[in-house]
Amino acid sequence: MNVFVGEFKEHSSRIILAFKKEISAIRSNRPTPALLENLKVNYYDKPILLKQLGSISVQPPREIDVQVWEKGATPSVIKAIETSGMGLSVNSEGNLIRVFLPELSKERRDELGRHVRRLAEECRIQLRHSRDETNKKLQRAFDGGEIAEDQKFRMKKEVQDETDKANEEIEKNLNNKIKEINE
């Protein structure tokens, strides 16, 4: 495999991984620790990720428990969750914070679906941009005499095949997330 194709595959996998991570943090009717773990908590006047202040677990059907390691952090964590804009209700029992996910309204589901589709399209745009840059590198390598014309076309086809695979994966993840939102 050529260096150009390898770089493209690596870059496309990073794009897809970032997309997966971003949509995992989007709220659906199913609780997941990803909803809260990257929430910034103002603790001792410093923004700290919630996952650094306690352990997060899921209690089906619609509850997330946060076990805060330091009791003094509990009020800051509660405030961060309540002001996150996710519409979560919070109940505190000592170091244990119970977060309840209310049922999503039809309007909110539609809004989340549009948001996820927008993220998927941004991911596809990044992928196309990366493909175009790789194709330009291949053309420069051909013009510079580094590769032959048949190699250039073969590598362009490999890059396009990888782009198609990545787009299929994006589409699969998008459909799964929309299905999860609408459950």
Sequence and secondary structure as in RCSB ss.txt:
>XXXX:A:sequence
MNVFVGEFKEHSSRIILAFKKEISAIRSNRPTPALLENLKVNYYDKPILLKQLGSISVQPPREIDVQVWEKGATP
SVIKAIETSGMGLSVNSEGNLIRVFLPELSKERRDELGRHVRRLAEECRIQLRHSRDETNKKLQRAFDGGEIAED
QKFRMKKEVQDETDKANEEIEKNLNNKIKEINE
>XXXX:A:secstr
  HHHHHHHHHHHHHHHHHHHHHHTS  SS  THHHHT EEEETTEEEEGGGTEEEEEETTTEEEEEESSGGGHH
HHHHHHHTSSS  EEEEETTEEEEE     HHHHHHHHHHHHHHHHHHHHHHHHHHHHHHHHHHHHHHTTSS HH
HHHHHHHHHHHHHHHHHHHHHHHHHHHHHHHT 
